[in-house]
C-alpha cells in the first residue's frame, strides 16, 4: 500500500528498483489490474514499475463518488519527482489529464488505445458510439453490473454470451466503472499536453475504427510517435508485448537523452 494525498490508501504493485520510474495505469472493467500489465513485468530488470489499482478496482478501496480529479491526484502522487507515464484505455484518458496539469512531472507519455472521444467529437463513428453508450451512464439508469457489461459490449459491437456471469471481482470492477464519469466527458487540454516537454507515443491495434480516429487526432495534435499493430486488438501491450516493450524502452531512452541535452521537443 502507498499512502496518497487522498484520505484512503491506494494499493500499488512495485516491480523492480531501477532509477527510472514508470507508472502504468489500467482502464475500466479491470478485475485484475496487475494481470493487465503482466507482459511489462519483464521491464523490472531496467526500471521501477508502479502498477496501481485505481479506486474501486483490485485491492484499492472505493470512493463514494469517483471523478477524474481523484484519479489524477493519485497518479500525480505516484509520479513523485518525475516518471514515465503509460495509460491503457480509460487509463490513457487519465494520463492525458495528468500530463495537461503537471507536464513537468511526465518524462514520457505512452497512450494505449485511449477512449478520449471528446477530442474527436464530430467524427460520425464517435458520435454514434456515444449515443449508443449514453444510457449506460444516465442518472436514472437501473442496471445491474451484468446488464452494464452486456450493454457496454453490445455498444462496441463485441459478441455477448448470454447470460453474462461475473465473478465477484469482475462485478466490483463493473460497478466501479458504472460510477465513473464516461470517458467522453473528460475535458482534455490537448494544447497543454502537446506543450509538455516529453516524448509521446500513441498506440493502437486496429480494434474498432473510432479508437483509430481518436488515435489519429492525438498523434497529429500532440506531434506524437505512433505504434500501430494491425490486428493486435485493444490490449496491444499484451498481444504484441515484445514490440510494445521495445518501443517503450526507446521512449524512455529518448527522454533520458532529451533531459541530458536540454532538448524539450515533444518527440
Phi and psi in degrees as a GROMACS rama.xvg file:
@    title "Ramachandran Plot"
@    xaxis  label "Phi"
@    yaxis  label "Psi"
@TYPE xy
-120.447  128.434  UNK-2
-74.5057  125.96  UNK-3
-102.974  -177.278  UNK-4
-76.1308  -8.78858  UNK-5
-81.0504  178.921  UNK-6
-79.879  -19.0957  UNK-7
-114.033  162.518  UNK-8
-84.8408  152.22  UNK-9
-113.469  133.035  UNK-10
-82.5858  125.613  UNK-11
-135.039  124.881  UNK-12
-79.2826  138.63  UNK-13
-120.059  114.043  UNK-14
-112.168  122.803  UNK-15
85.4883  175.684  UNK-16
-146.238  31.6382  UNK-17
-71.5792  167.501  UNK-18
-67.7137  -35.3795  UNK-19
-87.2778  130.744  UNK-20
-96.9897  133.952  UNK-21
-125.759  123.292  UNK-22
-104.506  123.252  UNK-23
-111.703  117.019  UNK-24
-110.542  122.33  UNK-25
-81.3791  174.101  UNK-26
-105.557  -149.359  UNK-27
-84.773  165.917  UNK-28
51.9502  40.145  UNK-29
-104.738  98.1543  UNK-30
-77.8294  -22.6389  UNK-31
-138.866  80.6458  UNK-32
-56.3012  -31.5562  UNK-33
-64.6527  -39.7289  UNK-34
-66.326  -27.3454  UNK-35
-63.4175  -29.8154  UNK-36
-113.809  24.7825  UNK-37
-58.5079  -36.2239  UNK-38
-75.0788  -10.6832  UNK-39
-93.2594  -6.95368  UNK-40
-63.3272  -23.7689  UNK-41
-63.0547  -19.8104  UNK-42
-77.7318  -2.856  UNK-43
-67.6914  -15.5906  UNK-44
-79.1794  -6.83443  UNK-45
-111.751  -38.7574  UNK-46
-131.333  172.728  UNK-47
-97.5837  115.383  UNK-48
-100.588  127.081  UNK-49
-110.273  121.552  UNK-50
-122.867  92.5666  UNK-51
-79.7856  150.429  UNK-52
-89.6972  113.447  UNK-53
-63.0373  160.112  UNK-54
-51.13  127.336  UNK-55
87.6649  -2.05139  UNK-56
-115.37  151.658  UNK-57
53.6833  -124.357  UNK-58
-101.054  6.85947  UNK-59
-89.3623  144.969  UNK-60
-69.7855  153.129  UNK-61
-82.9956  165.983  UNK-62
-118.672  157.718  UNK-63
-63.7417  -41.7279  UNK-64
-136.583  93.2845  UNK-65
-62.5109  145.045  UNK-66
-152.582  170.917  UNK-67
-59.6149  -39.883  UNK-68
-61.7506  -36.1308  UNK-69
-63.7735  -47.7496  UNK-70
-63.8472  -42.5118  UNK-71
-61.2211  -41.8884  UNK-72
-63.535  -43.918  UNK-73
-60.9946  -47.003  UNK-74
-64.94  -41.9603  UNK-75
-60.649  -39.4128  UNK-76
-60.5029  -40.5142  UNK-77
-69.5668  -23.2628  UNK-78
-67.3379  -21.2507  UNK-79
58.2589  -131.019  UNK-80
-82.736  -0.300935  UNK-81
147.812  135.809  UNK-82
-156.882  167.082  UNK-83
-88.5191  134.291  UNK-84
-116.427  125.929  UNK-85
-122.851  123.932  UNK-86
-123.023  127.35  UNK-87
-105.652  129.282  UNK-88
56.257  -125.426  UNK-89
-57.1756  -30.5996  UNK-90
-62.1639  -27.0555  UNK-91
-69.9999  -36.3022  UNK-92
-62.0913  -44.5543  UNK-93
-63.9939  -38.6741  UNK-94
-63.0879  -37.1016  UNK-95
-63.7613  -43.9762  UNK-96
-63.4418  -42.2287  UNK-97
-61.5472  -45.3666  UNK-98
-65.542  -38.5469  UNK-99
-63.8139  -34.2454  UNK-100
-89.3245  -33.3616  UNK-101
-133.318  63.0106  UNK-102
-61.7838  -26.9585  UNK-103
-70.9417  -14.2112  UNK-104
-97.4649  -9.06911  UNK-105
-101.313  112.804  UNK-106
-84.2625  -28.9087  UNK-107
-156.123  151.858  UNK-108
-126.244  120.874  UNK-109
-120.962  124.147  UNK-110
-116.074  118.397  UNK-111
-104.754  105.718  UNK-112
46.6024  54.5885  UNK-113
-74.5112  131.026  UNK-114
-82.8514  54.59  UNK-115
-82.6115  64.1669  UNK-116
-62.5799  -23.9062  UNK-117
-61.3553  -26.1083  UNK-118
-81.0585  -10.5731  UNK-119
-122.809  27.3197  UNK-120
-60.5082  141.937  UNK-121
103.397  -25.9463  UNK-122
-70.0812  128.414  UNK-123
-62.0602  -39.2342  UNK-124
-63.6661  -38.3203  UNK-125
-67.4188  -46.0569  UNK-126
-62.2225  -39.9721  UNK-127
-63.7578  -41.3077  UNK-128
-66.6232  -43.9761  UNK-129
-58.4199  -41.9158  UNK-130
-63.2527  -40.368  UNK-131
-69.3611  -30.5977  UNK-132
-94.7206  -14.9867  UNK-133
-54.8516  -38.5582  UNK-134
-64.9761  -24.6292  UNK-135
-65.7735  -26.4398  UNK-136
-111.354  11.0812  UNK-137
-64.1758  143.85  UNK-138
-62.9231  -30.3761  UNK-139
-98.2674  15.9051  UNK-140
-66.4506  157.681  UNK-141
-139.056  78.5709  UNK-142
-123.738  143.091  UNK-143
-81.9095  163.442  UNK-144
-56.1607  -36.6259  UNK-145
-64.5455  -42.5654  UNK-146
-67.1205  -36.6254  UNK-147
-62.0534  -47.7387  UNK-148
-62.7844  -41.8408  UNK-149
-61.2841  -44.8523  UNK-150
-67.1579  -37.6386  UNK-151
-60.9159  -48.3049  UNK-152
-71.049  -37.8034  UNK-153
-62.511  -41.1385  UNK-154
-62.4283  -32.3663  UNK-155
-85.1131  -6.84696  UNK-156
82.5182  18.4202  UNK-157
-88.2422  132.318  UNK-158
-58.6378  133.04  UNK-159
-111.314  125.788  UNK-160
-89.389  121.333  UNK-161
-97.152  143.225  UNK-162
-79.2581  155.753  UNK-163
-74.9336  124.216  UNK-164
-120.404  126.142  UNK-165
-116.879  140.528  UNK-166
-69.418  164.9  UNK-167
-56.4385  -37.9613  UNK-168
-67.4601  -42.7139  UNK-169
-68.0766  -35.6364  UNK-170
-65.4142  -40.0632  UNK-171
-65.0829  -43.112  UNK-172
-67.5075  -37.3827  UNK-173
-64.696  -40.9494  UNK-174
-62.5988  -37.857  UNK-175
-65.3492  -45.2991  UNK-176
-60.6399  -38.4882  UNK-177
-59.8318  -31.3511  UNK-178
-91.9055  -10.1851  UNK-179
-77.9721  155.182  UNK-180
-66.0577  143.853  UNK-181
-64.8132  151.524  UNK-182
-62.906  -27.2766  UNK-183
-75.4893  -11.3187  UNK-184
-82.8068  -11.2302  UNK-185
-66.3196  126.031  UNK-186
-94.0433  98.4709  UNK-187
-100.789  124.211  UNK-188
-84.5664  89.7917  UNK-189
-64.9046  -30.6189  UNK-190
-63.9747  -39.6232  UNK-191
-67.1872  -39.6789  UNK-192
-65.3666  -42.8754  UNK-193
-61.4714  -34.3706  UNK-194
-79.1729  -11.8858  UNK-195
-60.5897  131.586  UNK-196
-81.0164  60.4626  UNK-197
-145.268  152.919  UNK-198
-68.8753  150.406  UNK-199
-132.751  142.985  UNK-200
-135.121  130.402  UNK-201
-111.513  127.031  UNK-202
-116.589  133.1  UNK-203
-144.352  157.376  UNK-204
-132.148  28.4146  UNK-205
56.2722  49.5252  UNK-206
-86.7378  -63.2452  UNK-207
-139.394  148.006  UNK-208
-57.2073  -34.8051  UNK-209
-69.8962  -28.8855  UNK-210
-68.4654  -37.7245  UNK-211
-64.278  -36.3215  UNK-212
-62.5479  -42.965  UNK-213
-64.1252  -44.4411  UNK-214
-61.0246  -38.052  UNK-215
-64.6188  -43.9883  UNK-216
-62.0605  -46.0335  UNK-217
-63.9003  -43.8905  UNK-218
-58.9177  -44.9147  UNK-219
-71.2303  -47.8499  UNK-220
-69.2353  -34.8272  UNK-221
-90.9866  -2.42816  UNK-222
52.5787  46.2501  UNK-223
-93.492  159.982  UNK-224
-75.9878  161.81  UNK-225
-131.786  132.655  UNK-226
-115.947  110.208  UNK-227
-115.566  120.418  UNK-228
-118.714  98.7305  UNK-229
-57.8604  128.003  UNK-230
81.2688  3.50135  UNK-231
-76.1625  -18.3384  UNK-232
79.9956  -166.639  UNK-233
-68.4661  -47.4432  UNK-234
-90.1543  69.4853  UNK-235
-58.5533  -35.7884  UNK-236
-67.1674  -16.4864  UNK-237
-98.0808  -47.3674  UNK-238
-75.9255  -25.1963  UNK-239
-128.452  51.8577  UNK-240
-60.358  -43.9362  UNK-241
-62.7763  -43.9119  UNK-242
-66.4864  -43.5191  UNK-243
-63.4832  -48.18  UNK-244
-60.0415  -37.9993  UNK-245
-63.3044  -41.5521  UNK-246
-69.3491  -36.6949  UNK-247
-64.2753  -43.0259  UNK-248
-59.2238  -43.426  UNK-249
-62.6701  -38.9583  UNK-250
-61.5427  -45.8235  UNK-251
-64.2955  -41.1238  UNK-252
-66.259  -39.1813  UNK-253
-60.5594  -41.8749  UNK-254
-62.9927  -40.6538  UNK-255
-63.7634  -41.1117  UNK-256
-63.6789  -43.6723  UNK-257
-61.2928  -41.8429  UNK-258
-66.1104  -33.2523  UNK-259
-73.9509  -39.7333  UNK-260
-87.456  -15.0515  UNK-261
85.4505  7.44906  UNK-262
-72.9678  124.402  UNK-263
-109.394  22.0857  UNK-264
-66.9364  154.353  UNK-265
-89.1882  10.1353  UNK-266
